[in-house]
Amino acid sequence: MKTDPRGAARSQAEIRRVRPEDAARMRALRLEMLADAPLAFLETVADAAARPHADYAARIAYTAVGSDTAQFVADPGGRLVGHAGGTVTPTESGLTVIYAVYITPAWRGTGLLAELVDAVAAWSRACGRPELMLEVVVGNDRAYRAYQRIGFVDTGVRVPHPTIPALTELQMRRKA
């Protein structure tokens, strides 16, 4: 474990934007994400497992470049252990929406969350978007506190979960 200039913990994984050659490892991480946290993501393990590898490869190639959407991974060498994506929103030009944030259980608490969000934030700023927003399922207190620790503030906005009508999500924002 390393520390950054502020004395905060830092992981020993490389944080970087996905590359086309990451498709198979990203597919494995996506399946892990869905199995570990089925309410947090917008598809089922079965749907993701049924998707052809070519679909994963096309998605990774698309998010590896450009300013509309990007995916960042934590790569300690071998299997990927973390992910965070960012995308534009048509309603706010200065905003990047963070999506699909995941840290594999053995790597939680290592500073990886902050590093992944910082990577999305740097990309967002470079694209001219100075603010970040994410949504957390109401009641997911662990995620809520983790996002607070890295500077996100609850906006008070509540929205329906996009796929599970019984759930509500809360919006959190911070500067990129």
C-alpha positions as CSV (number, residue, x, y, z in Angstrom):
1,M,0.0,0.0,0.0
2,K,1.3,3.4,-0.9
3,T,0.1,6.8,0.2
4,D,-0.6,9.9,-1.9
5,P,0.7,13.4,-1.1
6,R,-2.3,13.9,1.2
7,G,-1.4,10.8,3.2
8,A,-4.4,8.8,2.0
9,A,-4.1,5.1,1.2
10,R,-3.4,4.2,-2.4
11,S,-3.7,0.8,-4.0
12,Q,-0.9,-0.9,-5.9
13,A,-3.0,-1.4,-9.0
14,E,-2.5,0.6,-12.2
15,I,-5.5,2.8,-12.8
16,R,-6.0,3.4,-16.5
17,R,-8.6,3.7,-19.3
18,V,-9.7,0.4,-20.8
19,R,-7.9,-0.8,-24.0
20,P,-9.4,-3.0,-26.7
21,E,-7.3,-5.9,-25.5
22,D,-9.1,-5.8,-22.1
23,A,-12.3,-7.2,-23.5
24,A,-12.1,-10.7,-22.0
25,R,-10.9,-9.4,-18.6
26,M,-13.7,-6.8,-18.6
27,R,-16.3,-9.4,-19.4
28,A,-15.0,-11.5,-16.4
29,L,-15.1,-8.4,-14.1
30,R,-18.6,-7.5,-15.4
31,L,-19.9,-11.0,-14.5
32,E,-18.3,-10.7,-11.1
33,M,-19.9,-7.2,-10.6
34,L,-23.3,-8.5,-11.4
35,A,-23.0,-11.6,-9.2
36,D,-21.7,-9.6,-6.2
37,A,-24.0,-6.6,-6.4
38,P,-27.1,-7.5,-8.5
39,L,-29.1,-4.4,-7.5
40,A,-26.3,-1.9,-8.4
41,F,-26.2,-2.5,-12.1
42,L,-28.7,-2.5,-14.9
43,E,-28.6,-6.1,-16.2
44,T,-28.6,-9.6,-14.8
45,V,-25.7,-12.0,-14.7
46,A,-27.7,-14.3,-17.0
47,D,-28.1,-11.5,-19.6
48,A,-24.5,-10.5,-19.4
49,A,-23.3,-14.1,-19.6
50,A,-25.4,-14.7,-22.7
51,R,-24.0,-11.7,-24.5
52,P,-21.4,-12.7,-27.2
53,H,-17.7,-11.8,-26.6
54,A,-17.8,-9.6,-29.7
55,D,-20.4,-7.3,-28.0
56,Y,-18.0,-6.9,-25.0
57,A,-15.1,-6.2,-27.4
58,A,-17.1,-3.6,-29.3
59,R,-18.1,-1.8,-26.1
60,I,-14.6,-1.8,-24.8
61,A,-13.2,-0.5,-28.1
62,Y,-15.8,2.3,-28.0
63,T,-15.1,3.4,-24.5
64,A,-11.3,3.2,-24.9
65,V,-11.3,6.5,-26.9
66,G,-13.2,9.7,-27.2
67,S,-14.9,12.2,-24.9
68,D,-18.5,10.9,-24.7
69,T,-18.0,7.9,-22.6
70,A,-15.0,6.2,-20.9
71,Q,-14.3,3.2,-18.7
72,F,-11.4,3.1,-16.2
73,V,-10.0,-0.1,-14.6
74,A,-7.8,-1.1,-11.7
75,D,-5.2,-3.5,-13.1
76,P,-2.7,-5.0,-10.6
77,G,-1.5,-7.4,-13.4
78,G,-3.7,-10.4,-14.1
79,R,-7.4,-10.0,-13.4
80,L,-9.0,-6.6,-13.2
81,V,-10.1,-5.6,-9.7
82,G,-12.0,-2.4,-10.1
83,H,-14.0,-0.3,-12.6
84,A,-15.6,3.1,-13.0
85,G,-17.2,4.6,-16.1
86,G,-18.1,8.1,-17.0
87,T,-20.5,9.4,-19.7
88,V,-22.0,12.7,-20.9
89,T,-25.6,13.6,-20.2
90,P,-27.7,15.4,-22.8
91,T,-29.3,17.7,-20.2
92,E,-26.1,19.2,-18.6
93,S,-23.1,20.0,-20.8
94,G,-20.7,20.4,-17.8
95,L,-21.6,17.2,-16.1
96,T,-20.1,13.7,-16.3
97,V,-22.3,10.9,-14.9
98,I,-20.3,8.2,-13.2
99,Y,-21.6,4.6,-13.7
100,A,-20.8,1.0,-12.9
101,V,-18.4,1.6,-10.0
102,Y,-17.1,-1.6,-8.6
103,I,-14.3,-2.8,-6.4
104,T,-13.7,-6.6,-6.0
105,P,-14.2,-7.5,-2.3
106,A,-10.6,-8.2,-1.5
107,W,-9.6,-4.8,-2.8
108,R,-12.2,-2.7,-0.9
109,G,-10.7,-0.3,1.6
110,T,-7.4,0.1,-0.3
111,G,-8.0,3.5,-1.8
112,L,-9.0,2.1,-5.1
113,L,-12.4,3.8,-5.2
114,A,-10.8,7.3,-4.9
115,E,-8.3,6.4,-7.5
116,L,-10.9,5.2,-10.0
117,V,-13.1,8.3,-9.4
118,D,-10.1,10.5,-9.7
119,A,-9.3,9.0,-13.1
120,V,-12.9,9.6,-14.3
121,A,-12.7,13.2,-12.9
122,A,-9.4,13.9,-14.7
123,W,-11.0,12.7,-18.0
124,S,-14.1,14.7,-17.3
125,R,-12.1,17.9,-16.7
126,A,-10.0,17.3,-19.9
127,C,-13.3,17.0,-21.8
128,G,-14.5,20.4,-20.4
129,R,-17.0,18.9,-17.8
130,P,-16.2,20.3,-14.3
131,E,-18.8,18.3,-12.3
132,L,-19.5,14.7,-11.5
133,M,-22.8,13.0,-10.5
134,L,-23.6,9.5,-9.5
135,E,-26.6,7.6,-8.2
136,V,-26.7,5.3,-5.2
137,V,-29.6,3.0,-4.2
138,V,-31.2,4.4,-1.1
139,G,-30.2,2.2,1.8
140,N,-26.8,1.3,0.4
141,D,-25.2,3.0,3.3
142,R,-21.7,1.6,2.7
143,A,-21.5,3.0,-0.8
144,Y,-23.1,6.3,0.4
145,R,-20.5,6.8,3.1
146,A,-17.6,5.8,0.7
147,Y,-18.7,8.4,-1.8
148,Q,-19.1,11.0,1.0
149,R,-15.5,10.3,2.0
150,I,-14.2,11.2,-1.5
151,G,-16.1,14.4,-1.7
152,F,-19.6,13.6,-3.0
153,V,-22.5,15.4,-1.5
154,D,-26.1,14.2,-1.4
155,T,-28.2,16.7,-3.5
156,G,-31.5,15.7,-2.1
157,V,-32.7,14.5,-5.5
158,R,-34.4,11.1,-5.5
159,V,-35.2,9.2,-8.6
160,P,-36.8,5.8,-9.3
161,H,-34.4,2.9,-9.9
162,P,-34.3,2.4,-13.7
163,T,-35.0,-1.4,-13.6
164,I,-36.4,-2.2,-10.1
165,P,-39.6,-0.1,-9.4
166,A,-39.5,-0.8,-5.6
167,L,-36.1,0.9,-5.3
168,T,-35.2,4.6,-5.2
169,E,-31.8,6.1,-6.0
170,L,-30.3,9.3,-4.5
171,Q,-28.0,11.6,-6.5
172,M,-24.6,12.8,-5.3
173,R,-22.4,15.4,-6.9
174,R,-18.9,16.8,-6.6
175,K,-16.4,18.8,-8.6
176,A,-14.4,16.8,-11.1
